[in-house]
Each structure stands twice: as C-alpha cells, then as structure tokens.
Amino acid sequence: MNQKNPYLQMDQQMVGDIYTSQEVMDNLTVLCDDFGSRFAGTPDERRAADFICETLNRYGLKDARLESYSYAGWSRGTATLEVVEPIQRSLHCISLPYCPADDTTAELISVGYGSPAEYEGLGDAMKGRIVMAGSASPPDLGRWVHRKEKYERSVLGGASAFIFISESPGVGPETGSLQNDQPAPIPGISICKEDGEFLTRLMERKGTVKLRLNTTDVNEPRTSWNVVADLPGKENSEEMVILGCHYDGHDISQGAVDPASGMVLVIEAARVLALYAGEQLKRTVRFVGFGTEEIGLTGAFRYADAHEGELDNLRFMYNLDAAGGASRKGVVLHRWPDLVPFFQDTAKELAANVPVGQQLHPYSDHFPFVLKGVPTGHMGDAEAPPSGRGYGHTAYDTLDKVELENLRKGSAVAARLALRIANTDNFPAQRRSAEAVQTLLDTDPGLEGYRVSLELRKGHQTS
Ligand SMILES: [Zn+2]
C-alpha cells in the first residue's frame, strides 16, 4: 500500500517535535503539582485557567482568552457516617458534589450494582431508606451505568440518602457529582469498597442495619471560566474544528489522568499546529479548556449557548477528556456513520494506531454539543471492553500514573486529525436537525441515564 500523504512534511515536523520534547509532560506537571485538583470554586481553578491561557498565548495563538459564566457552586463540608444499630461504628465517608447539608437516620438497603432491574425489584422498599449501590456496572447489562443514574433512580424511588461504594479495593471512596449544575435533592456520599463489604456482611448477619448520616456541605452560586484560543483558517476563518478538554478536577486528587492528561494534549496540539501548520490551515482550529465539567459539564453547556451562532460552522468537536491515559488514541464517534470512512482513511494516512468506532454517553463535554446537533467524537477506543474507573475519581489519580509516551501518542493524533478536519474540502457530516437529535435522545441505548434525569426533572416540576 502506497497511499500518498499530502501532509507528510507537516506530519514529520509536528510528530518529530512532539517526540523530541518534554513540553507536554512539563505542562501536566504544572497543572497537577502547582495547582492541585483545580476544583471548581478554588483559587487554583482560576490559576490553572490563567496558566492555560498564558501558555496558548505564548505559543502564538490568536486572542487566547477567558470566557466567564456563573454556575451553581458547591463547597465540601465534613461528612460523618455512623452505624447506630445493631452495633455502633463510625465509617470514613465523603460527600459527593452538590450534596446538601443534612442529618438523616434511617435503615440501610442495598441495590447491588444498581441496574434498572435491581431498582425495580426494590420498589417501595426504598422509601425513606438509605440506599447503597456499588460503583461497578452490572456485569450482564452490556452498558455502563453511571453514578448519576443510580443516584437519580434512588431519588425517584423515595430514598432519604444515597451511598456510593467504590468497586476497586485500596483506593478509598470514589467521588463524582450527584447532579449537573444544581444542588442535589437528597444527600449522597461515598465510602470505600472495604466499608461497603462490611455493611453488606452486617446486613446479611444481623438483618436490620440503621445508619446516621450527617453532611455540612455548602451550595452557593459562583463564577468559572472557559479558556478559548484560535489558530485562524486562511481560507475560511468562520468554519472550524474544536479540540477541547476540561481542566477542572475533583477536589480529592490531582485529577492527573482525568482530565489533565487530556488538557495537555489540547495544549500540545496547539503548540505544534501553530509552529508547523498555522500558515497552511484552511479553516480555524479552536482550542477550548472547559471549566466545571466534573460538576455538570457546565463550561461546555455555557460555551454551546454563548457560541450558538457559530455552531452551523463547527465541523467537528473532538473531546479529549482524560485522553492521555493508557487507552488507545482512536476516534469514538457519537453516532456519525457517514464520518467512519473519513476517519478510517485518515487513520491509514497517519500510519498510526487510531481505531475508529461509534459509542455515545452523556457524561462529558461533548454532550452539550450533541444536544445541539454538532458532529462530535472523543479520543478513545470504542472496541475496549467496558471497565471501571480504577483509581479514577479517587485520591490516587496522580501525576506519577501518567506516561510521557501516552501523552506523545495522543498529542500527535490530535494535531494530525485537527489538520485534516480543518483542511479537507468535503467534510462528510452536517449538523443534525432538532428532530434527528430528539430521535437519538429517545432511542440511543447509551443515553438511558440521560432519560432518567429528565424523568427526575419532570417529577420535580410537577410536585
Ligand atoms: Zn473528565
């Protein structure tokens, strides 16, 4: 096979630079070690946004800027969990973002993995109880069941509080928000796998187990920022492709893999595209660092609203959330069959391991764009079997876990794909109509959790 690569020289320059530079790891080190978790509402969140903005400016991007927006903020308070019957015991726990301040004493009930069938099986038994669910997805269901779906099914079932149990041993409690950009209706906390096993044994051995849960979290409005910067297209600066990733992490760790390993791929792609492809870009490549993803994809929702007028000209939004981890650096399209041949041909041209597939979930920054019909995908591997988060969303998502080699692979793929999406004269996808979006929302198996959250919202409006 002797496929001609029209971008060979730029490819060689960009990839050669990426593979002979430490810059991408240096940027990751600053984000993680200097700014910590960059959690929404902390001074380090703002310092991280400024750092990303200054770095993009230094790389020669045009008009790198912060775009501010208001959102429903949340600050962690102390949380305590006590077994009060049939024995007394204190267990370590943490509130999950958007948990309200509360004091609840109630009987504990387990919903196992938290599959739809397990929730249905509990029925009225959930009413007034503290419901606990494991973080693992049900092994026989064939899809990921997100924490938020389990929490919302608990609320719909009338639970008084929710306990989320880590599936991985030795990593402590797993965090993650209960709601998107709004205070949660009932308290939700997380405990480690080992304490979850203890509570399960206690129920099996003694029958009724009663718990007291006290939370002191604060819900109050705040401001955050998206970072936006452009390499303008020389033929058409209105049409564009976006490389994006959130920069905020969860407060209990550095968020090194999720999300910072993906954020530095966006920054590195910007660096090499500016150096070697900037003069030959036909259309604009825009780089976006989204704020407050972990508590509601809020930065991406605000971006999609504020830039509504540009969305017809947005060819593709490529979400690099956490993409510098160990996963293959492919393209997971969000139900865009017409784009498969384009990306498969491109993958051949790159002579790199870039699997192309289809899959959709509503739990990262691409989703606000999906709702608006924009062609989207994320960097990852659609063929990988579903797995848990491991140390993700725990205190152990730290810089030492990230490998320079993976950052290089991801940066190279991101830069080379962005160049092709911007420069191809016939990009084979167009914005979906509102009707087509609605059909997707109503029927896609990966959006079951989104439909549950709509049910919860409806219930709250009428009651
Ligand atoms: Zn993320």
Residues whose N, C-alpha, C, O or C-beta is under 5 A from the ligand:
A	BS01	ZN	D258 P259 D321 A322
